[in-house]
Amino acid sequence: MTIFDRIIAGDLPASFVHQDDHCVGFLDINPVSRGHALVVPRLSQQHLAELNEPLLAHIWRIARDVGAAQQAGLGSLAQHFLVNDGRAASQSVPHVHIHVIPRYRGDTVRTMSRIVWHLSTLMLPRRESAARRQAMDRTAALISEAMRNHA
Ligand code: DGP
């Protein structure tokens, strides 16, 4: 069982931006930029190659919509879609996930250096705190509201 299985099962907290029968989206605990989200299939597989075509298409469609909702809800200008598809590619959680990383005006140095740092280390997830979770929930609510408005 992966940590994402436990989030999907509701055993661990997360700030959700999307939930449907096939996948969920929630904010990354170690965000590269504000609103950095993960789109995760409910099916617990490690690699993209293990997903069937409809599920593959679905998670990418949802990732696209999360990117659009980050723009509408948070004012980002564009987004990176990133998949670390295997341990040798810096995958730290062995459960398929698409990172949707928003980009903001003037953030090049900060965001690009954080992406490199993200890829080059196996980071320990940040500790939970009530204040931090509330801030993440507020950000997630802006994204999920924009998702609903554009559905
Ligand atoms: P990757 O390196 O591509 O496997 O990224 C895994 C991401 O998952 C990493 O950016 C941090 C995030 N992450 C790890 N544990 C948790 C968690 O418990 N909750 C949330 N929201 N994100 C997590």
Backbone and ligand atoms as CSV (ligand in chain L), in Angstrom:
chain,resi,resn,atom,element,x,y,z
A,1,MET,N,N,0.846,-1.203,0.000
A,1,MET,CA,C,0.000,0.000,0.000
A,1,MET,C,C,0.883,1.256,0.000
A,2,THR,N,N,0.607,2.188,-0.918
A,2,THR,CA,C,1.414,3.407,-0.977
A,2,THR,C,C,0.779,4.486,-0.101
A,3,ILE,N,N,1.561,5.539,0.130
A,3,ILE,CA,C,1.022,6.657,0.916
A,3,ILE,C,C,-0.173,7.285,0.189
A,4,PHE,N,N,-0.159,7.220,-1.146
A,4,PHE,CA,C,-1.293,7.776,-1.898
A,4,PHE,C,C,-2.539,6.893,-1.747
A,5,ASP,N,N,-2.360,5.565,-1.615
A,5,ASP,CA,C,-3.516,4.696,-1.318
A,5,ASP,C,C,-4.154,5.126,-0.002
A,6,ARG,N,N,-3.308,5.477,0.964
A,6,ARG,CA,C,-3.844,5.849,2.285
A,6,ARG,C,C,-4.575,7.196,2.210
A,7,ILE,N,N,-4.066,8.111,1.380
A,7,ILE,CA,C,-4.771,9.392,1.185
A,7,ILE,C,C,-6.107,9.142,0.489
A,8,ILE,N,N,-6.095,8.304,-0.559
A,8,ILE,CA,C,-7.325,8.012,-1.305
A,8,ILE,C,C,-8.352,7.333,-0.397
A,9,ALA,N,N,-7.865,6.471,0.505
A,9,ALA,CA,C,-8.771,5.763,1.424
A,9,ALA,C,C,-9.284,6.672,2.531
A,10,GLY,N,N,-8.699,7.872,2.660
A,10,GLY,CA,C,-9.133,8.791,3.707
A,10,GLY,C,C,-8.434,8.560,5.043
A,11,ASP,N,N,-7.392,7.723,5.031
A,11,ASP,CA,C,-6.667,7.445,6.277
A,11,ASP,C,C,-5.660,8.549,6.610
A,12,LEU,N,N,-5.241,9.306,5.592
A,12,LEU,CA,C,-4.318,10.426,5.800
A,12,LEU,C,C,-4.947,11.678,5.203
A,13,PRO,N,N,-4.667,12.844,5.798
A,13,PRO,CA,C,-5.288,14.070,5.277
A,13,PRO,C,C,-4.646,14.521,3.972
A,14,ALA,N,N,-5.434,15.216,3.163
A,14,ALA,CA,C,-4.906,15.842,1.946
A,14,ALA,C,C,-5.848,16.970,1.575
A,15,SER,N,N,-5.334,17.922,0.811
A,15,SER,CA,C,-6.142,19.048,0.344
A,15,SER,C,C,-6.526,18.756,-1.103
A,16,PHE,N,N,-7.745,18.275,-1.272
A,16,PHE,CA,C,-8.170,17.789,-2.591
A,16,PHE,C,C,-8.595,18.927,-3.505
A,17,VAL,N,N,-8.237,18.791,-4.771
A,17,VAL,CA,C,-8.726,19.734,-5.789
A,17,VAL,C,C,-9.714,19.044,-6.727
A,18,HIS,N,N,-9.726,17.711,-6.699
A,18,HIS,CA,C,-10.602,16.955,-7.615
A,18,HIS,C,C,-10.742,15.532,-7.097
A,19,GLN,N,N,-11.952,14.973,-7.286
A,19,GLN,CA,C,-12.158,13.549,-6.991
A,19,GLN,C,C,-13.195,13.015,-7.961
A,20,ASP,N,N,-12.910,11.886,-8.594
A,20,ASP,CA,C,-13.935,11.197,-9.387
A,20,ASP,C,C,-13.734,9.698,-9.214
A,21,ASP,N,N,-14.463,8.906,-10.004
A,21,ASP,CA,C,-14.421,7.448,-9.800
A,21,ASP,C,C,-13.057,6.847,-10.136
A,22,HIS,N,N,-12.264,7.535,-10.934
A,22,HIS,CA,C,-11.030,6.940,-11.449
A,22,HIS,C,C,-9.741,7.568,-10.912
A,23,CYS,N,N,-9.826,8.821,-10.480
A,23,CYS,CA,C,-8.601,9.477,-9.999
A,23,CYS,C,C,-8.939,10.577,-9.010
A,24,VAL,N,N,-7.901,11.033,-8.331
A,24,VAL,CA,C,-8.056,12.176,-7.426
A,24,VAL,C,C,-6.936,13.170,-7.731
A,25,GLY,N,N,-7.151,14.415,-7.304
A,25,GLY,CA,C,-6.095,15.425,-7.372
A,25,GLY,C,C,-5.993,16.083,-6.010
A,26,PHE,N,N,-4.781,16.252,-5.504
A,26,PHE,CA,C,-4.590,16.936,-4.215
A,26,PHE,C,C,-3.265,17.673,-4.252
A,27,LEU,N,N,-3.102,18.609,-3.307
A,27,LEU,CA,C,-1.883,19.419,-3.310
A,27,LEU,C,C,-0.694,18.621,-2.798
A,28,ASP,N,N,0.442,18.861,-3.440
A,28,ASP,CA,C,1.700,18.230,-3.020
A,28,ASP,C,C,2.133,18.810,-1.683
A,29,ILE,N,N,2.566,17.937,-0.779
A,29,ILE,CA,C,2.970,18.383,0.557
A,29,ILE,C,C,4.272,19.206,0.513
A,30,ASN,N,N,5.076,19.008,-0.537
A,30,ASN,CA,C,6.329,19.767,-0.721
A,30,ASN,C,C,6.221,20.590,-2.007
A,31,PRO,N,N,5.409,21.630,-2.015
A,31,PRO,CA,C,5.128,22.298,-3.295
A,31,PRO,C,C,6.321,23.032,-3.889
A,32,VAL,N,N,6.483,22.883,-5.192
A,32,VAL,CA,C,7.482,23.671,-5.931
A,32,VAL,C,C,6.987,25.108,-6.050
A,33,SER,N,N,5.682,25.274,-6.251
A,33,SER,CA,C,5.091,26.613,-6.326
A,33,SER,C,C,3.677,26.517,-5.763
A,34,ARG,N,N,3.077,27.675,-5.489
A,34,ARG,CA,C,1.736,27.674,-4.874
A,34,ARG,C,C,0.734,26.934,-5.763
A,35,GLY,N,N,0.027,25.971,-5.180
A,35,GLY,CA,C,-0.996,25.232,-5.924
A,35,GLY,C,C,-0.487,23.978,-6.599
A,36,HIS,N,N,0.797,23.673,-6.456
A,36,HIS,CA,C,1.384,22.445,-7.030
A,36,HIS,C,C,0.514,21.244,-6.638
A,37,ALA,N,N,-0.036,20.576,-7.652
A,37,ALA,CA,C,-0.981,19.480,-7.401
A,37,ALA,C,C,-0.465,18.171,-7.996
A,38,LEU,N,N,-1.010,17.089,-7.479
A,38,LEU,CA,C,-0.712,15.749,-7.997
A,38,LEU,C,C,-2.019,15.141,-8.463
A,39,VAL,N,N,-2.029,14.560,-9.669
A,39,VAL,CA,C,-3.194,13.823,-10.159
A,39,VAL,C,C,-2.835,12.346,-10.097
A,40,VAL,N,N,-3.654,11.580,-9.372
A,40,VAL,CA,C,-3.286,10.214,-8.984
A,40,VAL,C,C,-4.433,9.259,-9.319
A,41,PRO,N,N,-4.189,8.207,-10.122
A,41,PRO,CA,C,-5.266,7.238,-10.355
A,41,PRO,C,C,-5.577,6.475,-9.073
A,42,ARG,N,N,-6.831,6.123,-8.897
A,42,ARG,CA,C,-7.179,5.304,-7.727
A,42,ARG,C,C,-6.507,3.946,-7.813
A,43,LEU,N,N,-6.333,3.448,-9.039
A,43,LEU,CA,C,-5.650,2.173,-9.249
A,43,LEU,C,C,-4.186,2.325,-8.841
A,44,SER,N,N,-3.730,1.417,-7.978
A,44,SER,CA,C,-2.392,1.561,-7.415
A,44,SER,C,C,-1.359,0.849,-8.282
A,45,GLN,N,N,-0.817,1.559,-9.257
A,45,GLN,CA,C,0.234,1.023,-10.128
A,45,GLN,C,C,1.395,1.994,-10.108
A,46,GLN,N,N,2.603,1.468,-10.295
A,46,GLN,CA,C,3.772,2.348,-10.195
A,46,GLN,C,C,4.069,3.115,-11.486
A,47,HIS,N,N,3.844,2.458,-12.640
A,47,HIS,CA,C,4.317,3.047,-13.897
A,47,HIS,C,C,3.167,3.383,-14.849
A,48,LEU,N,N,3.366,4.410,-15.654
A,48,LEU,CA,C,2.366,4.769,-16.663
A,48,LEU,C,C,2.038,3.584,-17.566
A,49,ALA,N,N,3.046,2.770,-17.871
A,49,ALA,CA,C,2.854,1.642,-18.801
A,49,ALA,C,C,1.870,0.601,-18.262
A,50,GLU,N,N,1.605,0.654,-16.953
A,50,GLU,CA,C,0.677,-0.324,-16.356
A,50,GLU,C,C,-0.777,0.132,-16.408
A,51,LEU,N,N,-1.029,1.356,-16.867
A,51,LEU,CA,C,-2.413,1.858,-16.933
A,51,LEU,C,C,-3.016,1.554,-18.296
A,52,ASN,N,N,-4.304,1.245,-18.320
A,52,ASN,CA,C,-4.948,1.040,-19.631
A,52,ASN,C,C,-5.181,2.396,-20.309
A,53,GLU,N,N,-5.470,2.341,-21.608
A,53,GLU,CA,C,-5.559,3.573,-22.409
A,53,GLU,C,C,-6.607,4.555,-21.886
A,54,PRO,N,N,-7.843,4.077,-21.571
A,54,PRO,CA,C,-8.841,5.048,-21.091
A,54,PRO,C,C,-8.413,5.733,-19.787
A,55,LEU,N,N,-7.798,4.979,-18.878
A,55,LEU,CA,C,-7.366,5.584,-17.617
A,55,LEU,C,C,-6.222,6.565,-17.854
A,56,LEU,N,N,-5.312,6.164,-18.744
A,56,LEU,CA,C,-4.194,7.056,-19.095
A,56,LEU,C,C,-4.725,8.384,-19.650
A,57,ALA,N,N,-5.673,8.261,-20.590
A,57,ALA,CA,C,-6.246,9.483,-21.189
A,57,ALA,C,C,-6.964,10.303,-20.123
A,58,HIS,N,N,-7.656,9.618,-19.220
A,58,HIS,CA,C,-8.432,10.325,-18.203
A,58,HIS,C,C,-7.529,11.135,-17.276
A,59,ILE,N,N,-6.455,10.523,-16.776
A,59,ILE,CA,C,-5.625,11.271,-15.806
A,59,ILE,C,C,-4.946,12.470,-16.480
A,60,TRP,N,N,-4.590,12.325,-17.755
A,60,TRP,CA,C,-3.985,13.467,-18.456
A,60,TRP,C,C,-5.010,14.571,-18.705
A,61,ARG,N,N,-6.257,14.151,-18.971
A,61,ARG,CA,C,-7.319,15.152,-19.176
A,61,ARG,C,C,-7.555,15.913,-17.864
A,62,ILE,N,N,-7.591,15.182,-16.758
A,62,ILE,CA,C,-7.802,15.849,-15.468
A,62,ILE,C,C,-6.604,16.744,-15.148
A,63,ALA,N,N,-5.397,16.279,-15.442
A,63,ALA,CA,C,-4.213,17.113,-15.196
A,63,ALA,C,C,-4.309,18.414,-16.009
A,64,ARG,N,N,-4.731,18.293,-17.258
A,64,ARG,CA,C,-4.921,19.499,-18.086
A,64,ARG,C,C,-5.922,20.439,-17.426
A,65,ASP,N,N,-7.041,19.878,-16.924
A,65,ASP,CA,C,-8.082,20.710,-16.310
A,65,ASP,C,C,-7.588,21.343,-15.001
A,66,VAL,N,N,-6.775,20.613,-14.249
A,66,VAL,CA,C,-6.209,21.187,-13.021
A,66,VAL,C,C,-5.318,22.380,-13.383
A,67,GLY,N,N,-4.537,22.232,-14.435
A,67,GLY,CA,C,-3.685,23.347,-14.882
A,67,GLY,C,C,-4.523,24.566,-15.243
A,68,ALA,N,N,-5.617,24.338,-15.968
A,68,ALA,CA,C,-6.501,25.456,-16.348
A,68,ALA,C,C,-7.122,26.077,-15.099
A,69,ALA,N,N,-7.484,25.229,-14.133
A,69,ALA,CA,C,-8.114,25.741,-12.905
A,69,ALA,C,C,-7.101,26.493,-12.040
A,70,GLN,N,N,-5.842,26.076,-12.048
A,70,GLN,CA,C,-4.812,26.845,-11.324
A,70,GLN,C,C,-4.713,28.242,-11.938
A,71,GLN,N,N,-4.753,28.302,-13.261
A,71,GLN,CA,C,-4.680,29.618,-13.916
A,71,GLN,C,C,-5.887,30.474,-13.525
A,72,ALA,N,N,-7.090,29.873,-13.604
A,72,ALA,CA,C,-8.309,30.638,-13.320
A,72,ALA,C,C,-8.414,31.000,-11.840
A,73,GLY,N,N,-8.017,30.073,-10.959
A,73,GLY,CA,C,-8.242,30.277,-9.526
A,73,GLY,C,C,-7.096,30.959,-8.802
A,74,LEU,N,N,-5.878,30.766,-9.298
A,74,LEU,CA,C,-4.706,31.289,-8.576
A,74,LEU,C,C,-3.956,32.358,-9.361
A,75,GLY,N,N,-4.298,32.508,-10.638
A,75,GLY,CA,C,-3.620,33.518,-11.441
A,75,GLY,C,C,-2.289,33.081,-12.014
A,76,SER,N,N,-2.051,31.761,-12.058
A,76,SER,CA,C,-0.818,31.297,-12.706
A,76,SER,C,C,-0.936,31.530,-14.215
A,77,LEU,N,N,0.223,31.504,-14.883
A,77,LEU,CA,C,0.248,31.831,-16.314
A,77,LEU,C,C,0.366,30.595,-17.191
A,78,ALA,N,N,0.914,29.518,-16.622
A,78,ALA,CA,C,1.187,28.294,-17.373
A,78,ALA,C,C,1.522,27.227,-16.339
A,79,GLN,N,N,1.847,26.017,-16.788
A,79,GLN,CA,C,2.136,24.942,-15.838
A,79,GLN,C,C,3.036,23.891,-16.471
A,80,HIS,N,N,3.808,23.247,-15.593
A,80,HIS,CA,C,4.578,22.071,-15.999
A,80,HIS,C,C,3.761,20.834,-15.652
A,81,PHE,N,N,3.745,19.848,-16.580
A,81,PHE,CA,C,3.212,18.525,-16.281
A,81,PHE,C,C,4.428,17.606,-16.191
A,82,LEU,N,N,4.616,16.989,-15.037
A,82,LEU,CA,C,5.845,16.223,-14.813
A,82,LEU,C,C,5.500,14.855,-14.246
A,83,VAL,N,N,6.083,13.806,-14.848
A,83,VAL,CA,C,5.916,12.457,-14.302
A,83,VAL,C,C,7.294,11.856,-14.088
A,84,ASN,N,N,7.578,11.474,-12.846
A,84,ASN,CA,C,8.775,10.700,-12.536
A,84,ASN,C,C,8.339,9.235,-12.611
A,85,ASP,N,N,8.659,8.598,-13.732
A,85,ASP,CA,C,8.049,7.304,-14.065
A,85,ASP,C,C,8.999,6.155,-13.719
A,86,GLY,N,N,9.251,5.971,-12.429
A,86,GLY,CA,C,10.158,4.911,-11.980
A,86,GLY,C,C,11.193,5.457,-11.030
A,87,ARG,N,N,11.716,4.579,-10.175
A,87,ARG,CA,C,12.632,5.017,-9.110
A,87,ARG,C,C,13.893,5.680,-9.664
A,88,ALA,N,N,14.407,5.148,-10.778
A,88,ALA,CA,C,15.628,5.730,-11.354
A,88,ALA,C,C,15.370,7.113,-11.942
A,89,ALA,N,N,14.094,7.468,-12.054
A,89,ALA,CA,C,13.724,8.809,-12.524
A,89,ALA,C,C,13.213,9.651,-11.362
A,90,SER,N,N,13.771,9.407,-10.153
A,90,SER,CA,C,13.448,10.190,-8.950
A,90,SER,C,C,12.021,10.003,-8.467
A,91,GLN,N,N,11.391,8.879,-8.809
A,91,GLN,CA,C,10.045,8.637,-8.275
A,91,GLN,C,C,10.180,8.178,-6.824
A,92,SER,N,N,9.623,8.940,-5.904
A,92,SER,CA,C,9.749,8.578,-4.491
A,92,SER,C,C,8.511,7.861,-3.968
A,93,VAL,N,N,7.357,8.069,-4.607
A,93,VAL,CA,C,6.139,7.351,-4.217
A,93,VAL,C,C,5.780,6.416,-5.376
A,94,PRO,N,N,5.797,5.088,-5.139
A,94,PRO,CA,C,5.626,4.132,-6.242
A,94,PRO,C,C,4.163,3.950,-6.649
A,95,HIS,N,N,3.541,5.063,-7.029
A,95,HIS,CA,C,2.128,5.092,-7.410
A,95,HIS,C,C,2.030,6.217,-8.438
A,96,VAL,N,N,1.550,5.889,-9.636
A,96,VAL,CA,C,1.538,6.889,-10.723
A,96,VAL,C,C,0.973,8.220,-10.236
A,97,HIS,N,N,1.648,9.310,-10.586
A,97,HIS,CA,C,1.114,10.641,-10.295
A,97,HIS,C,C,1.689,11.637,-11.283
A,98,ILE,N,N,0.812,12.538,-11.715
A,98,ILE,CA,C,1.236,13.636,-12.597
A,98,ILE,C,C,1.348,14.887,-11.738
A,99,HIS,N,N,2.556,15.461,-11.689
A,99,HIS,CA,C,2.715,16.752,-11.011
A,99,HIS,C,C,2.170,17.837,-11.945
A,100,VAL,N,N,1.348,18.724,-11.412
A,100,VAL,CA,C,0.904,19.903,-12.172
A,100,VAL,C,C,1.428,21.109,-11.399
A,101,ILE,N,N,2.470,21.719,-11.950
A,101,ILE,CA,C,3.234,22.745,-11.231
A,101,ILE,C,C,2.972,24.099,-11.879
A,102,PRO,N,N,2.240,24.978,-11.187
A,102,PRO,CA,C,1.920,26.275,-11.794
A,102,PRO,C,C,3.143,27.175,-11.894
A,103,ARG,N,N,3.143,27.990,-12.924
A,103,ARG,CA,C,4.182,29.000,-13.097
A,103,ARG,C,C,3.558,30.382,-13.020
A,104,TYR,N,N,4.273,31.281,-12.350
A,104,TYR,CA,C,3.777,32.630,-12.106
A,104,TYR,C,C,4.750,33.643,-12.713
A,105,ARG,N,N,4.239,34.844,-12.901
A,105,ARG,CA,C,5.080,35.911,-13.462
A,105,ARG,C,C,6.323,36.115,-12.592
A,106,GLY,N,N,7.468,36.134,-13.226
A,106,GLY,CA,C,8.707,36.469,-12.519
A,106,GLY,C,C,9.239,35.381,-11.597
A,107,ASP,N,N,8.770,34.129,-11.789
A,107,ASP,CA,C,9.172,33.082,-10.828
A,107,ASP,C,C,10.279,32.163,-11.365
A,108,THR,N,N,10.911,32.534,-12.462
A,108,THR,CA,C,11.800,31.585,-13.144
A,108,THR,C,C,12.905,31.039,-12.243
A,109,VAL,N,N,13.651,31.917,-11.596
A,109,VAL,CA,C,14.799,31.446,-10.811
A,109,VAL,C,C,14.326,30.558,-9.673
A,110,ARG,N,N,13.318,31.043,-8.937
A,110,ARG,CA,C,12.835,30.302,-7.768
A,110,ARG,C,C,12.265,28.942,-8.189
A,111,THR,N,N,11.374,28.939,-9.183
A,111,THR,CA,C,10.675,27.692,-9.531
A,111,THR,C,C,11.608,26.707,-10.213
A,112,MET,N,N,12.450,27.193,-11.140
A,112,MET,CA,C,13.321,26.248,-11.845
A,112,MET,C,C,14.332,25.633,-10.870
A,113,SER,N,N,14.841,26.438,-9.928
A,113,SER,CA,C,15.800,25.861,-8.986
A,113,SER,C,C,15.099,24.861,-8.070
A,114,ARG,N,N,13.855,25.144,-7.716
A,114,ARG,CA,C,13.119,24.195,-6.866
A,114,ARG,C,C,12.782,22.907,-7.626
A,115,ILE,N,N,12.528,22.999,-8.922
A,115,ILE,CA,C,12.260,21.781,-9.701
A,115,ILE,C,C,13.523,20.915,-9.733
A,116,VAL,N,N,14.664,21.535,-9.958
A,116,VAL,CA,C,15.918,20.769,-9.992
A,116,VAL,C,C,16.165,20.130,-8.638
A,117,TRP,N,N,15.942,20.893,-7.576
A,117,TRP,CA,C,16.128,20.379,-6.218
A,117,TRP,C,C,15.178,19.215,-5.963
A,118,HIS,N,N,13.931,19.366,-6.425
A,118,HIS,CA,C,12.894,18.341,-6.272
A,118,HIS,C,C,13.325,17.040,-6.962
A,119,LEU,N,N,13.912,17.194,-8.154
A,119,LEU,CA,C,14.286,16.012,-8.941
A,119,LEU,C,C,15.566,15.351,-8.431
A,120,SER,N,N,16.395,16.125,-7.765
A,120,SER,CA,C,17.715,15.601,-7.449
A,120,SER,C,C,17.814,15.058,-6.025
A,121,THR,N,N,16.746,15.170,-5.255
A,121,THR,CA,C,16.792,14.653,-3.879
A,121,THR,C,C,15.539,13.843,-3.615
A,122,LEU,N,N,15.667,12.885,-2.733
A,122,LEU,CA,C,14.482,12.202,-2.234
A,122,LEU,C,C,14.083,12.949,-0.975
A,123,MET,N,N,13.090,13.822,-1.127
A,123,MET,CA,C,12.747,14.701,-0.010
A,123,MET,C,C,11.876,13.991,1.012
A,124,LEU,N,N,12.089,14.333,2.259
A,124,LEU,CA,C,11.182,13.850,3.298
A,124,LEU,C,C,9.940,14.738,3.264
A,125,PRO,N,N,8.747,14.127,3.282
A,125,PRO,CA,C,7.542,14.955,3.300
A,125,PRO,C,C,7.531,15.887,4.505
A,126,ARG,N,N,7.016,17.103,4.302
A,126,ARG,CA,C,6.937,18.075,5.399
A,126,ARG,C,C,5.986,17.578,6.482
A,127,ARG,N,N,6.202,18.103,7.679
A,127,ARG,CA,C,5.339,17.725,8.802
A,127,ARG,C,C,3.993,18.422,8.682
A,128,GLU,N,N,2.952,17.757,9.150
A,128,GLU,CA,C,1.604,18.343,9.215
A,128,GLU,C,C,1.555,19.422,10.291
A,129,SER,N,N,0.820,20.497,10.051
A,129,SER,CA,C,0.451,21.415,11.127
A,129,SER,C,C,-0.916,21.961,10.750
A,130,ALA,N,N,-1.686,22.355,11.756
A,130,ALA,CA,C,-3.045,22.817,11.486
A,130,ALA,C,C,-3.014,24.055,10.585
A,131,ALA,N,N,-2.091,24.975,10.863
A,131,ALA,CA,C,-2.045,26.214,10.087
A,131,ALA,C,C,-1.690,25.927,8.637
A,132,ARG,N,N,-0.725,25.026,8.467
A,132,ARG,CA,C,-0.288,24.680,7.116
A,132,ARG,C,C,-1.421,23.999,6.342
A,133,ARG,N,N,-2.118,23.091,7.017
A,133,ARG,CA,C,-3.213,22.384,6.349
A,133,ARG,C,C,-4.324,23.357,5.965
A,134,GLN,N,N,-4.607,24.322,6.847
A,134,GLN,CA,C,-5.659,25.300,6.532
A,134,GLN,C,C,-5.272,26.129,5.310
A,135,ALA,N,N,-3.994,26.522,5.231
A,135,ALA,CA,C,-3.544,27.309,4.080
A,135,ALA,C,C,-3.660,26.470,2.804
A,136,MET,N,N,-3.267,25.191,2.892
A,136,MET,CA,C,-3.369,24.319,1.711
A,136,MET,C,C,-4.828,24.107,1.322
A,137,ASP,N,N,-5.698,23.951,2.324
A,137,ASP,CA,C,-7.130,23.769,2.022
A,137,ASP,C,C,-7.700,24.995,1.308
A,138,ARG,N,N,-7.252,26.192,1.730
A,138,ARG,CA,C,-7.758,27.418,1.078
A,138,ARG,C,C,-7.308,27.463,-0.378
A,139,THR,N,N,-6.046,27.116,-0.621
A,139,THR,CA,C,-5.531,27.101,-2.003
A,139,THR,C,C,-6.265,26.044,-2.829
A,140,ALA,N,N,-6.455,24.844,-2.237
A,140,ALA,CA,C,-7.138,23.762,-2.959
A,140,ALA,C,C,-8.567,24.160,-3.301
A,141,ALA,N,N,-9.230,24.899,-2.389
A,141,ALA,CA,C,-10.619,25.296,-2.633
A,141,ALA,C,C,-10.710,26.230,-3.842
A,142,LEU,N,N,-9.717,27.113,-3.994
A,142,LEU,CA,C,-9.730,28.020,-5.154
A,142,LEU,C,C,-9.599,27.230,-6.454
A,143,ILE,N,N,-8.756,26.198,-6.427
A,143,ILE,CA,C,-8.566,25.381,-7.640
A,143,ILE,C,C,-9.818,24.545,-7.912
A,144,SER,N,N,-10.367,23.900,-6.877
A,144,SER,CA,C,-11.511,23.008,-7.133
A,144,SER,C,C,-12.738,23.818,-7.545
A,145,GLU,N,N,-12.870,25.023,-7.008
A,145,GLU,CA,C,-14.001,25.863,-7.435
A,145,GLU,C,C,-13.846,26.225,-8.920
A,146,ALA,N,N,-12.624,26.555,-9.321
A,146,ALA,CA,C,-12.392,26.877,-10.735
A,146,ALA,C,C,-12.614,25.639,-11.611
A,147,MET,N,N,-12.273,24.453,-11.104
A,147,MET,CA,C,-12.538,23.206,-11.853
A,147,MET,C,C,-14.037,23.067,-12.104
A,148,ARG,N,N,-14.821,23.305,-11.059
A,148,ARG,CA,C,-16.285,23.143,-11.180
A,148,ARG,C,C,-16.851,24.179,-12.150
A,149,ASN,N,N,-16.338,25.419,-12.068
A,149,ASN,CA,C,-16.865,26.476,-12.927
A,149,ASN,C,C,-16.556,26.243,-14.397
A,150,HIS,N,N,-15.483,25.524,-14.659
A,150,HIS,CA,C,-15.096,25.299,-16.058
A,150,HIS,C,C,-15.519,23.929,-16.557
A,151,ALA,N,N,-16.260,23.165,-15.715
A,151,ALA,CA,C,-16.655,21.793,-16.118
A,151,ALA,C,C,-17.708,21.851,-17.222
L,1,DGP,P1,P,7.838,11.917,-6.895
L,1,DGP,O1,O,9.218,12.314,-6.531
L,1,DGP,O2,O,7.501,12.238,-8.337
L,1,DGP,O3,O,7.525,10.488,-6.506
L,1,DGP,O4,O,6.881,12.865,-6.039
L,1,DGP,C1,C,6.150,12.458,-4.952
L,1,DGP,C2,C,5.550,13.688,-4.370
L,1,DGP,O5,O,4.613,13.297,-3.393
L,1,DGP,C3,C,6.541,14.626,-3.692
L,1,DGP,O6,O,6.570,15.850,-4.409
L,1,DGP,C4,C,5.985,14.844,-2.303
L,1,DGP,C5,C,4.604,14.262,-2.381
L,1,DGP,N1,N,4.184,13.596,-1.165
L,1,DGP,C6,C,4.844,12.630,-0.491
L,1,DGP,N2,N,4.139,12.262,0.600
L,1,DGP,C7,C,3.012,12.996,0.587
L,1,DGP,C8,C,1.888,13.086,1.456
L,1,DGP,O7,O,1.760,12.397,2.470
L,1,DGP,N3,N,0.922,13.977,1.123
L,1,DGP,C9,C,1.004,14.769,0.013
L,1,DGP,N4,N,0.016,15.619,-0.213
L,1,DGP,N5,N,2.051,14.727,-0.824
L,1,DGP,C10,C,3.042,13.845,-0.535
